[in-house]
Amino acid sequence: MANRTHDAGVPLNTRKIPHSENGVQRNIAALHDTWKDARCFTKYTAFLVNGEEPVSGAMLDQWANETEWYIKDMKHLLNLDHHRFWSTIVYNTTALESILSFMQNALPFYLVPVLKSMENERILPLYTSAHAYVFKVIVRLTTVRENETCWMEPDFYGKLVYKHFIITVPFLFDLISIYSRDNNEQVSRIIEAVLKLQPKYIQDLKHGLSYLLSAFTIIQTRCESELSEAGASESTLNDLALYAQDCSSVLVQLVAISTTLRQICSELNVEFAISNFYDNVLIVLYRNIQEVNKHSHYLSYLNDMRVELLETFRSLLSVQLDKILANADDGLLAADKFISILTECLANNVFVRDYKNLFDIEADLAIVQLGYKSVDQVKYDFIQKAYAQDSETQQDRNGAKSMVSTEQDGELEVNAEQLDMEQKIEQNVQYIMELLPHLEAAQIRKVVCTYDNVEEAVSVLLEQDNPNVALPATVGQDEPHIPPDPLDEFYLRTGIDRLNIYDGDEFDVMVNDKVKGIIKKGKGMPGQPKTMTALLDDKSHIQQVRHIYRQFDMVAEHDLDDDEYDDSFEAMTESESRHVKLSKDARNAIVDQELDNESDSGSNESEDEQEGNQSQPLSFCENPELARKRYEEKLNSEYLRRHGGPPPAGPREADVRGKPKGQGQDSKVLLNRRHKNENKALSGNHNRKQGASYKRNRGMLPS
C-alpha cells in the first residue's frame, strides 16, 4: 500500500509514490502505468430497437444482467484512489470506452417515458442507477481538486484531458444532450470549467457547431429530395423526424446551458440556420406526417421542438441586446446585426409569424432605438412594420402564451374539409356537363349545390323546361361563378402565404409533386453529359450509323450476263485498279526481256492474264500476301532499272540479321550491328502513322 502521508500537499503531476517490486523499492510517479487497474470494464448496450421498440423478453433479461455488471464497474471506478483512478483512465482504454458506451447508447430525453410504460420492473431502476453512476464518474473526471490531498495543477489537467482525448467535443455534446435537462447547473459548471482550463476546446466547439449546422442542411436536402415524390412512407417520415429532433435538441441545450457557447453560436450566425430549418424541415415534416397519420406521436415531438427553437432564437437575439444595454464599444454593430438578423428571417413566413405570436418584438426594437439612435432609420421602420402585431394577436398573447400555429391546426382541418367539398362539387359539375353539354356551368353548379346527390340534380335539370316542376328560387338566376383562387388553396393546405406568379399553376413546385416541363438544376439539360469526360465516353452516335456499315458486311456476286451492268462495273474497276495491272505488265515485260528477249510473248501472256482476272469477282479487301508480293516485285523492278541487273542473291552489305543464334556471326555482321546501334538516332522512326495509313487504305487493318 502506498504511503502518502509525507506528500499530502503535492499535486498529482509531481507526486512520487514508493513501490516495492521483487525486493527493490523505488519511487514511481503517481500518474503511471503501474497504478492502473487491469480490470476489463463492461460496455453498455441499448435495449431499444430503432429507437422505440424494446427487445424481446430473453434479450431484455440479458440486458438487465449486463447492466448490473456495468453498474458494478462504475462503482469500482469511483472507489479507486485518486492516483489509481487517473492512471486507469489514462492507461486503461477500456475504462474510458465503458463510459463513452453509455453516452452513445443512452435514451434521449423524449424517449424516457418509454421506460415507465414497460412491464418489466427491473428495467427502470437499472437504467436510472446506471444513468446516475455514469454522471458521478463524469463529475470526477472534470474535477481538478477533490480534496486537500487529491488534486492536480489546472494547467496540467487541461493538457492531460486534451492530449489523451479524455474530453472531446462529441463527449461534451453527448453530456449536454443526456444530462443538461435534469442537471442544468452542474452541467453548466462542468462546461464553463473545461473551457476555462483548456481554451483549445473553444476552437474545437466552433468546428463541432459548423458540423451541426451542416447536418441541418443535410436534413433539409433529404426532405426536399425524399418528400418531393408522392407517397413517402411513414417510416421515412419518422426517421427524418427523429434525426431533426436529435440535432435540434443538441443545439437548443448548447445555447441554454452556457453563455460562452451562446456567444459562439451568435458568431456563427446560427439564427439564420434556425429560421431556415424551422420553415423548410419542421413545418414540412409536420404537414407530411399529419397527412399520413393524424394521431402520430411524432407530431407532438415536432411541436415541442418548434417552441424550443423559437426560444433558442430569442436567446441568441438577447446576446445583441445585452451588448446594447451594456453600452459596449461594439453596441452599434450589435444593433445593426440585430436588425439584419430580423431582415434575413423575413424570407421564412411561418417562422416570423410564430415568433411574433410568441414574443414581443416591439420591446426589443425600442431597446435598439433607445440604445443607439444612429442606426439606419429606414431599416428600423421596415422591420417595425414587418413585425407589427395585430390587436387580436396581442390580446391572445397577454391572456396566455401559446403558439398560434398549434391552434391553427384545427382551423386548417376545417378549411381543408371545405376545400374537399368544393372540389367534389366541381367534379359533379364536370360530370353533368359531359352528360348535358348544352347547359350552362353556372346553372348546373347551383342545382348541384342545392341537392345532395348527382341523380337528383340531373333529374331537376332534365325537367327544368317543364313549368309544373317547382325549382328552387336560386336555380333560375344566372350569376357569375368565381373559381377558387389557387393561392388561397395553397394557404389552406400549408398555412404559408406566398406571393409568386407561379402560385397554384402547373409549374408550382410547392403544390404539385410532378410539375409540367423540366426543372433545370445546374449546368446542362437532363439526360445530357454533365462533364467533358462523360461527353467523350458517350458512344451512342455509333448506334445511329451502324446500319450504314452493315451494308458492307457481305458483297453479293451479281449476274454477269447483264451486259449493261458488266460494262459499267468493269470500266470502274479498270480505272481503280489500273496501277495493279500496269505494274504486272511492266514486271512481266521487263523480266521476259531480260531472260528470253521475247517482249511480244510476254505482252500476250499479260493480256491473257488480264482477261482471266476480269472473269473473277472482286474481293471486299485485297489479300495482304498479294500486296506484299507486289511491293517486293516493285522493289526488284526498281533495282533492275537503276542497276541494270537483278539484286544479288546473297545478303546485303549492311546485313545485321546474320546466321541463326548459336552458329556464330561474321565480323561484318557484328560491325553492321554496331554501326546501326550507334547511328539509329540520326533518323527518327516517324513513319509508323504513314505505314498504318498505307495498310488501312488497302484493307490490311480494320477501320
FIDRENDREN-588148 format. One line per 4 residues: number of its first residue (from 1); their letters; for each residue x, y, z of C-alpha. Coordinates in pm, whole numbers, plus 50000, padded with zeros to 5 digits. Layout:
NUM) a) X Y Z  ... $
REM end
This chain:
1) manr) 50000 50000 50000  50136 50341 49906  50245 50576 50180  50102 50921 50113 $
5) thda) 50148 51099 50449  50471 51277 50362  50348 51434 50034  49985 51516 50112 $
9) gvpl) 50000 51866 49966  50183 51769 49647  49976 51772 49324  49925 51453 49128 $
13) ntrk) 50152 51553 48842  50458 51592 49070  50391 51324 49332  50616 51023 49372 $
17) iphs) 50487 50708 49539  50723 50437 49670  50672 50099 49512  50841 49767 49600 $
21) engv) 50887 49506 49331  51099 49191 49365  51259 49328 49678  51359 49653 49504 $
25) qrni) 51193 49971 49626  51176 50278 49407  50967 50591 49373  50722 50595 49083 $
29) aalh) 50516 50889 48954  50159 50896 49083  50026 50903 48724  50189 50592 48581 $
33) dtwk) 50100 50268 48409  50196 50079 48725  49899 50212 48920  49630 50139 48662 $
37) darc) 49353 49888 48731  49389 49597 48488  49018 49523 48500  48833 49487 48167 $
41) ftky) 48537 49720 48205  48195 49629 48066  48034 49824 47784  47677 49943 47800 $
45) tafl) 47432 49825 47533  47097 49974 47436  46774 49781 47480  46564 49966 47221 $
49) vnge) 46539 49867 46855  46508 50152 46603  46498 50394 46893  46146 50299 47004 $
53) epvs) 46067 49930 47031  46221 49733 47324  46387 49399 47263  46220 49066 47338 $
57) gaml) 46193 48908 47684  46506 48689 47672  46726 48964 47536  46579 49206 47788 $
61) dqwa) 46688 48976 48070  47034 48958 47916  47045 49338 47904  46948 49354 48271 $
65) nete) 47229 49116 48370  47487 49306 48165  47370 49638 48311  47416 49505 48663 $
69) wyik) 47780 49425 48583  47815 49766 48422  47693 49937 48741  47944 49735 48945 $
73) dmkh) 48224 49854 48717  48122 50217 48760  48113 50174 49139  48456 50013 49130 $
77) llnl) 48591 50303 48924  48454 50555 49172  48607 50372 49471  48960 50381 49331 $
81) dhhr) 49216 50613 49489  49283 50941 49314  49611 50838 49151  49476 50493 49060 $
85) fwst) 49161 50644 48913  49350 50877 48682  49610 50614 48593  49326 50378 48497 $
89) ivyn) 49155 50645 48285  49476 50734 48102  49640 50391 48060  49343 50151 48057 $
93) ttal) 49148 50222 47739  48854 50000 47836  48764 50233 48125  48705 50537 47904 $
97) esil) 48536 50324 47636  48295 50195 47900  48195 50549 47996  48153 50655 47633 $
101) sfmq) 47940 50349 47556  47668 50476 47789  47693 50829 47647  47637 50693 47298 $
105) nalp) 47357 50445 47380  47163 50633 47646  46798 50718 47588  46723 51068 47460 $
109) fylv) 46504 51283 47678  46192 51236 47464  46209 50853 47495  46247 50839 47874 $
113) pvlk) 45868 50791 47919  45906 50460 47734  46078 50320 48044  45780 50392 48266 $
117) smen) 45543 50211 48033  45747 49887 48021  45609 49583 48204  45944 49455 48329 $
121) eril) 46004 49616 48668  46384 49569 48660  46442 49798 48362  46364 50140 48510 $
125) plyt) 46570 50102 48835  46869 49959 48649  46870 50232 48385  46826 50506 48646 $
129) saha) 47114 50366 48852  47347 50340 48551  47247 50693 48449  47337 50827 48794 $
133) yvfk) 47670 50644 48838  47798 50746 48494  47726 51108 48579  47920 51073 48905 $
137) vivr) 48218 50936 48711  48196 51231 48468  48189 51475 48758  48505 51317 48899 $
141) lttv) 48667 51333 48554  48601 51708 48533  48708 51790 48890  49059 51930 48937 $
145) rene) 49062 51929 49319  48872 51658 49505  49013 51746 49850  49327 51880 50009 $
149) tcwm) 49532 51571 49925  49380 51472 49589  49430 51743 49329  49638 51842 49027 $
153) epdf) 49756 52168 48874  49499 52331 48639  49748 52369 48352  49849 52005 48378 $
157) ygkl) 49483 51897 48389  49397 52096 48074  49685 51941 47882  49610 51591 48016 $
161) vykh) 49244 51571 47913  49313 51733 47574  49621 51527 47486  49472 51188 47578 $
165) fiit) 49127 51270 47427  48957 51214 47762  48720 51504 47696  48626 51578 47334 $
169) vpfl) 48363 51780 47153  48137 51474 47090  48175 51392 47461  48055 51742 47554 $
173) fdli) 47766 51724 47306  47651 51389 47449  47687 51520 47803  47469 51822 47725 $
177) siys) 47212 51615 47537  47171 51349 47811  47218 51533 48142  47155 51904 48087 $
181) rdnn) 46776 51889 48126  46795 51720 48468  47125 51866 48596  47135 52210 48443 $
185) eqvs) 47357 52381 48698  47614 52104 48730  47649 52054 48353  47683 52430 48307 $
189) riie) 47957 52438 48569  48138 52148 48400  48127 52313 48056  48249 52650 48180 $
193) avlk) 48529 52489 48387  48654 52278 48096  48654 52575 47857  48841 52785 48112 $
197) lqpk) 49106 52521 48186  49166 52437 47819  49086 52723 47574  49159 52495 47275 $
201) yiqd) 48813 52346 47322  48659 52676 47208  48800 52638 46858  48702 52270 46855 $
205) lkhg) 48346 52363 46956  48329 52606 46664  48415 52322 46427  48161 52100 46600 $
209) lsyl) 47888 52362 46566  47973 52408 46199  47929 52033 46152  47595 52051 46336 $
213) lsaf) 47477 52326 46101  47583 52115 45804  47366 51836 45949  47072 52080 45936 $
217) tiiq) 47145 52134 45568  47163 51757 45509  46823 51707 45672  46673 51985 45459 $
221) trce) 46820 51830 45143  46675 51491 45233  46334 51646 45294  46345 51817 44955 $
225) sels) 46453 51500 44773  46257 51226 44955  45936 51420 45021  45915 51565 44671 $
229) eaga) 45795 51226 44546  45435 51143 44619  45358 50875 44876  45653 50899 45115 $
233) sest) 45638 50611 45364  45562 50672 45730  45888 50509 45837  46086 50756 45625 $
237) lndl) 45900 51047 45780  45958 50910 46130  46331 50867 46067  46361 51223 45942 $
241) alya) 46163 51348 46242  46396 51167 46486  46702 51295 46301  46571 51650 46319 $
245) qdcs) 46474 51605 46684  46821 51489 46789  47008 51767 46607  46769 52036 46726 $
249) svlv) 46780 51924 47089  47161 51942 47093  47157 52296 46957  46883 52406 47198 $
253) qlva) 47071 52278 47502  47402 52420 47381  47255 52768 47373  47067 52728 47702 $
257) istt) 47348 52572 47907  47641 52813 47863  47692 53181 47789  48021 53102 47614 $
261) lrqi) 47851 52859 47379  47573 53110 47320  47833 53367 47216  47996 53115 46980 $
265) csel) 47659 53038 46819  47598 53409 46767  47935 53444 46594  47848 53156 46359 $
269) nvef) 47510 53315 46262  47307 53022 46391  46994 53241 46384  46963 53211 46006 $
273) aisn) 47005 52832 46022  46729 52808 46284  46478 53007 46076  46550 52807 45759 $
277) fydn) 46534 52477 45947  46206 52579 46108  46028 52652 45779  46188 52401 45543 $
281) vliv) 46213 52097 45774  45988 52109 46080  45684 52256 45903  45725 52026 45602 $
285) lyrn) 45764 51717 45821  45465 51815 46034  45244 51855 45727  45351 51524 45570 $
289) iqev) 45320 51323 45890  44976 51471 45952  44864 51361 45607  44984 51005 45669 $
293) nkhs) 44884 50965 46034  44697 51237 46222  44748 51061 46557  45123 51010 46530 $
297) hyls) 45316 51099 46846  45588 51250 46628  45361 51550 46577  45393 51637 46945 $
301) ylnd) 45771 51596 46918  45782 51842 46630  45556 52092 46809  45775 52084 47119 $
305) mrve) 46084 52133 46908  45926 52429 46729  45871 52604 47062  46225 52528 47179 $
309) llet) 46379 52657 46856  46184 52981 46890  46312 53021 47244  46666 52946 47127 $
313) frsl) 46635 53212 46859  46520 53454 47127  46825 53369 47343  47062 53436 47054 $
317) lsvq) 46896 53770 46986  46938 53861 47351  47316 53843 47301  47296 54152 47081 $
321) ldki) 47051 54323 47318  47287 54263 47614  47568 54434 47425  47345 54734 47359 $
325) lana) 47228 54759 47721  47586 54723 47849  47696 55027 47643  47976 54823 47492 $
329) ddgl) 48207 54957 47224  48055 54729 46962  47698 54825 47056  47628 54991 46724 $
333) laad) 47746 54679 46540  47521 54474 46766  47222 54694 46678  47295 54662 46307 $
337) kfis) 47332 54286 46341  47004 54264 46535  46818 54437 46251  47000 54235 45983 $
341) ilte) 46900 53908 46156  46534 54006 46161  46555 54120 45799  46712 53794 45684 $
345) clan) 46448 53586 45862  46161 53759 45680  46203 53506 45397  46060 53238 45628 $
349) nvfv) 45697 53341 45674  45584 53070 45915  45880 53126 46144  45823 53502 46153 $
353) rdyk) 45453 53457 46224  45512 53212 46509  45789 53425 46657  45567 53733 46655 $
357) nlfd) 45291 53540 46826  45522 53407 47098  45743 53710 47177  45700 54085 47186 $
361) iead) 45935 54228 46924  45829 54585 46992  46015 54596 47324  46334 54470 47161 $
365) laiv) 46312 54730 46886  46260 55001 47147  46583 54893 47319  46767 54909 46988 $
369) qlgy) 46638 55258 46909  46700 55399 47257  47044 55247 47286  47172 55367 46951 $
373) ksvd) 46977 55631 46766  47233 55638 46485  47102 55310 46348  46962 55322 45995 $
377) qvky) 46611 55459 46033  46488 55316 45703  46580 54962 45807  46434 55021 46151 $
381) dfiq) 46097 55137 46012  46088 54847 45769  46147 54591 46045  45895 54760 46273 $
385) kaya) 45622 54738 46009  45716 54383 45909  45695 54256 46268  45394 54466 46366 $
389) qdse) 45132 54279 46572  44758 54272 46527  44540 54378 46818  44372 54040 46849 $
393) tqqd) 44702 53859 46848  44833 54095 47116  44535 54020 47339  44586 53647 47289 $
397) rnga) 44950 53681 47395  44861 53878 47707  44596 53623 47803  44807 53309 47755 $
401) ksmv) 45141 53241 47589  45081 52963 47347  45169 52905 46989  44909 53023 46745 $
405) steq) 45033 52778 46490  44915 52490 46708  44568 52645 46734  44559 52695 46361 $
409) dgel) 44587 52322 46300  44213 52282 46379  44129 52573 46150  44336 52417 45876 $
413) evna) 44138 52093 45913  43805 52278 45884  43928 52473 45582  44057 52152 45428 $
417) eqld) 43711 51996 45464  43555 52296 45292  43812 52268 45016  43732 51899 44968 $
421) meqk) 43358 51986 44942  43427 52246 44674  43640 52001 44479  43361 51742 44498 $
425) ieqn) 43109 51998 44367  43338 52086 44077  43375 51718 43987  42998 51673 43985 $
429) vqyi) 42958 51982 43766  43209 51846 43514  43032 51509 43516  42691 51663 43446 $
433) mell) 42834 51889 43174  42955 51579 42991  42601 51439 43005  42426 51769 42924 $
437) phle) 42673 51982 42730  42405 52232 42618  42352 52364 42973  42546 52646 43136 $
441) aaqi) 42802 52568 43404  42661 52828 43647  42313 52680 43625  42445 52326 43682 $
445) rkvv) 42656 52440 43978  42358 52599 44156  42149 52286 44117  42436 52066 44241 $
449) ctyd) 42485 52289 44546  42113 52267 44625  42071 51886 44606  42271 51626 44789 $
453) nvee) 42337 51374 44513  42404 51393 44142  42094 51190 44040  41853 51445 44186 $
457) avsv) 42044 51732 44024  42029 51561 43680  41657 51494 43724  41590 51860 43806 $
461) lleq) 41794 51981 43509  41611 51748 43270  41270 51870 43394  41374 52236 43404 $
465) dnpn) 41173 52319 43091  40858 52168 43246  40660 52454 43412  40484 52210 43650 $
469) valp) 40813 52128 43826  40892 52359 44112  41255 52460 44104  41449 52626 44384 $
473) atvg) 41446 53002 44387  41820 53019 44328  41822 52798 44019  41674 53043 43774 $
477) qdep) 41923 53321 43848  42232 53348 43634  42516 53475 43848  42883 53462 43752 $
481) hipp) 43083 53190 43924  43425 53283 44057  43652 52977 44078  43864 52931 44393 $
485) dpld) 44199 53107 44398  44494 52862 44383  44684 53085 44626  44402 53053 44881 $
489) efyl) 44401 52678 44828  44777 52663 44889  44738 52872 45206  44465 52642 45336 $
493) rtgi) 44680 52334 45280  45013 52460 45415  44945 52776 45613  45213 52954 45408 $
497) drln) 45132 53284 45240  45336 53326 44923  45333 53587 44651  45461 53439 44329 $
501) iydg) 45347 53437 43965  45353 53056 43963  45128 53009 44268  44875 52735 44208 $
505) defd) 44950 52668 43841  45107 52361 43680  45459 52497 43734  45425 52547 44111 $
509) vmvn) 45664 52302 44280  45521 52389 44623  45178 52248 44534  45232 51985 44265 $
513) dkvk) 45450 51683 44323  45514 51648 43950  45524 51980 43769  45484 52039 43399 $
517) giik) 45801 52065 43195  46162 52019 43300  46309 52164 43618  46667 52252 43529 $
521) kgkg) 46923 52250 43810  47286 52340 43742  47457 52328 43404  47332 52130 43107 $
525) mpgq) 46997 51969 43042  46855 51649 43193  46987 51342 43016  47287 51522 42864 $
529) pktm) 47652 51458 42963  47750 51671 43262  48127 51667 43211  48369 51659 42918 $
533) tall) 48475 51306 43012  48115 51185 43002  48070 51354 42662  48377 51182 42517 $
537) ddks) 48272 50846 42662  47928 50874 42505  47923 50640 42200  47550 50646 42138 $
541) hiqq) 47601 50802 41793  47762 50478 41675  47427 50300 41705  47271 50561 41476 $
545) vrhi) 47511 50492 41187  47567 50121 41245  47310 50028 40979  47525 50203 40717 $
549) yrqf) 47827 49984 40792  47616 49670 40793  47557 49718 40418  47924 49631 40359 $
553) dmva) 47930 49310 40562  47891 49089 40251  47942 49163 39879  47696 48976 39660 $
557) ehdl) 47803 48842 39322  47578 48996 39059  47470 48824 38743  47747 48859 38486 $
561) ddde) 47508 48805 38195  47380 49163 38222  47593 49339 37958  47495 49690 38062 $
565) ydds) 47591 49626 38424  47911 49442 38334  48036 49723 38107  47991 49996 38367 $
569) feam) 48128 49786 38652  48434 49673 38452  48507 50030 38345  48500 50144 38707 $
573) tese) 48720 49858 38830  48964 49907 38544  49012 50273 38633  49055 50197 39007 $
577) srhv) 49294 49903 38967  49494 50035 38670  49811 50065 38876  49790 49698 38966 $
581) klsk) 49765 49579 38608  50028 49818 38479  50268 49705 38744  50212 49344 38639 $
585) darn) 50261 49435 38269  50582 49619 38343  50707 49339 38562  50631 49072 38300 $
589) aivd) 50776 49277 38013  51100 49361 38196  51159 49013 38330  51087 48844 37993 $
593) qeld) 51311 49093 37809  51598 49024 38046  51565 48647 38036  51431 48547 37689 $
597) nesd) 51418 48881 37494  51063 48794 37392  50854 49101 37476  50575 49009 37240 $
601) sgsn) 50508 48677 37402  50524 48845 37746  50266 49103 37645  50038 48833 37511 $
605) esed) 50064 48643 37837  49978 48960 38030  49672 49016 37812  49557 48659 37876 $
609) eqeg) 49614 48712 38249  49405 49035 38240  49122 48855 38068  49140 48581 38330 $
613) nqsq) 49132 48835 38612  48832 49014 38465  48632 48696 38482  48684 48674 38861 $
617) plsf) 48469 48876 39103  48639 49147 39317  48702 49082 39683  48592 49318 39960 $
621) cenp) 48955 49379 40060  49285 49286 39895  49482 48986 40014  49778 49117 40223 $
625) elar) 50001 48840 40086  49946 48957 39730  50007 49317 39831  50342 49226 39992 $
629) krye) 50439 49021 39691  50351 49309 39459  50553 49550 39670  50855 49320 39662 $
633) ekln) 50830 49288 39285  50814 49665 39259  51136 49698 39458  51305 49437 39238 $
637) seyl) 51197 49618 38922  51326 49950 39056  51661 49787 39145  51676 49635 38796 $
641) rrhg) 51603 49973 38634  51867 50154 38839  52148 49897 38846  52084 49715 38519 $
645) gppp) 52057 49375 38672  51869 49171 38933  51952 49216 39304  52222 48985 39441 $
649) agpr) 52106 48656 39582  52331 48676 39891  52288 48902 40192  52315 49275 40154 $
653) eadv) 52623 49469 40257  52458 49617 40569  52346 49279 40695  52256 49283 41064 $
657) rgkp) 52044 48967 41070  52326 48719 41033  52305 48349 41100  52069 48177 41345 $
661) kgqg) 52154 48206 41712  52421 47964 41830  52604 47926 41495  52833 48225 41528 $
665) qdsk) 52833 48556 41339  53070 48713 41087  53274 49015 41182  53095 49214 40912 $
669) vlln) 52755 49137 41064  52879 49241 41408  53023 49561 41260  52691 49637 41087 $
673) rrhk) 52503 49581 41412  52736 49818 41597  52704 50081 41324  52326 50053 41332 $
677) nenk) 52313 50080 41712  52537 50388 41715  52356 50570 41432  51996 50470 41496 $
681) alsg) 51918 50815 41642  52020 51002 41323  51685 50939 41156  51378 50909 41377 $
685) nhnr) 51129 50630 41333  50846 50865 41233  50682 50654 40964  50453 50449 41186 $
689) kqga) 50146 50657 41112  50223 50664 40740  50267 50289 40731  49948 50230 40924 $
693) sykr) 49757 50458 40687  49904 50271 40393  49785 49937 40530  49444 50069 40631 $
697) nrgm) 49376 50218 40286  49442 49879 40131  49223 49688 40373  49500 49529 40579 $
701) lps) 49380 49680 40911  49026 49721 41049  48890 50076 41032 $
REM end
